[in-house]
Amino acid sequence: MKSLPFLFSLTIALPVLLLSACAPDNTDTETALSWESQQDSTMRVHAVSGFDGPEAVRYDPDSDLYFVSNFTGGGNDRDANGFISTLLPDGSIQALQFITGTDEHPLHAPRGMYITGDTLWAADVDGVHGFNRLTGEQTAFIDFTSLNPGFLNDIAASANGTLYVTDTGTNTLYRISAGTAEVVTGELPYPPNGITRDPATGLLILAPWGGALTFHAWDPDEENLSEFAVAQNGGNIDGIEFYEERLLAASQRDSSLHVISGGQDLVYITMPGRPADIGLDTQRNRVAVPYIALNRVDIWQLPSE
């Protein structure tokens, strides 16, 4: 999801009129791409500016749009000015401030998001918000303050729909059960950043932040932790997503998207900035990459197989 809070203090408010700046659509290149053909910025499908500290992207296949969470200030500040945008696949911003929270539970610095049914869940400073993904109305708020969280970061659901939340500030993994947050484990070997579910096994994969390069898997049924994969390069892993059997991992240390599969670690995209929490467009085989410091989201094509 992001670098630790003190690394970011984004205070520039961009005009709403500056909605997007799109690179040419390179859809025709999909069939020519391979995982061994490394991309750079000249091969983006879209480069979309006009955000304010974009930290995470979540694709909604039913609505065919991207949700983009924006810090709009410090990454862990209770300033009530964060928001979530909607971005269309053609690279245009549909609504810059589609979701802002409520007076009682405003968005401060929204990060990782996940969709279950019609609910878009978003991690924030003090807890996890639930929004109707169609209307933007806030429908739930799970308060984490009694657990003294350090930096709530990313969200994923197990196969039965139970939500799990990472805490990069305290090396903790939480679970939301019956609308209440509880600690699953507070003894992870590193600060966890991104989290995603392996569609093949149902295991929850954790992205290592800091100096670690080993991805661990949490088994929600057996409630135990095991090693899943080891990156060969990079570090400070942020967003992670599965593309079929391949694990896509955004590395802030070398500003690259790594592809980890079968014991191999390939750099697939070199980027112009440090990538945060990526979103996978399952309809077009694309990956959306937010850059907090650049106020931009880039969209890249993935190989068709």
PEZIBEL-V732241 format. One record per pair of residues at least 4 apart in sequence whose ideal C-beta (glycine too) atoms are under 6 Angstrom apart, sorted by the first residue. I is the first residue (numbers start at 1). J is the second residue. Records with the same first field share a line. If there is no record, write none. Layout:
# PEZIBEL-V732241
I=J  J
This chain:
# PEZIBEL-V732241
1=111  112  153  154  193  194  238  277
2=55  75  276
3=7
5=75  76  151
8=75  292
9=74
10=53  71
14=18  50  52
16=96
18=50
19=50  93
20=48  50  91  92  93
21=49
22=46  91
23=44  46  47
25=45
26=45
30=301  304
31=304
33=37  303
34=303
35=259  266  303
38=267
39=43  269
40=270
41=272
44=298  300
45=299  301
46=91  299
47=298
48=91  297
49=296
50=93
51=70  295
52=70  72
53=70  71  72  292
54=68  70  290  297
55=69  71  111  276  292
56=69  111  112  113  277
57=66  68  279  288  290
58=67  113  279
59=66  279  281
60=65  115  133
61=282
65=86  88
66=87  279  288
67=84  113
68=85  87
69=84  110  111
70=83
71=75  109
72=81  82
73=77  79  81
75=109
76=125  151
78=108  125
79=108
80=106  108
82=107  108  109  110
83=97  100  107
84=98  99  110
85=93  96  98
86=94  95  98
87=93
88=92  94
98=136
99=131  136
100=107
101=105  106  107  138
102=138
105=141
107=124
108=124  125
109=125
110=122  124
111=123  153
112=123  153  154  155  277
113=120  122
114=121  155  156  157
115=120
116=157  161
118=132  133
119=130
120=131  133
121=128  130  155
122=129
123=128  152  155  165
124=129
126=145
127=141  142  143  144
128=142
129=141
130=139  140
131=136  138
132=137  139
142=176  181
144=149  181
147=181
149=167
150=167  169  170
151=168  169
152=165  167
153=166  168  193
154=166  194  195
155=163  165
156=164  195  196  197  204
157=161  163
158=162  220
159=202
163=176
164=175  204
165=174
166=192  195
167=172
168=191  193  209
171=188  191
172=186
173=184  185
174=181  183
175=182  184
176=181
177=182
188=192
190=208  210  212
191=209  210
192=206
193=207  209  237  238
194=207  238  239  240
195=204  206
196=205  240  241
197=204
198=203  205
199=242
203=217  219
204=218
205=215  217  228
206=216
207=237  240
208=212  237
209=236
213=230  231
214=227  230
215=228  229
216=225  227  228
217=226  228
218=225
219=224
229=260
231=265
232=265
234=251  253  254  258
235=253
236=252  253
237=249  251
238=250  252  276  277
239=250  277  278
240=249
241=248  278  280
242=247
243=248
245=261
246=259  261
247=260
249=258
250=257  275  278
251=256  258
252=274
255=271  274
256=267  270
257=268  269
258=265  267
259=266  268
260=265
269=300
271=275
273=291  293  294
275=289
276=290  292
278=287  289
279=288
280=287
281=286
285=302
286=299  301
287=300  302
288=297  299
289=298
290=297
291=296
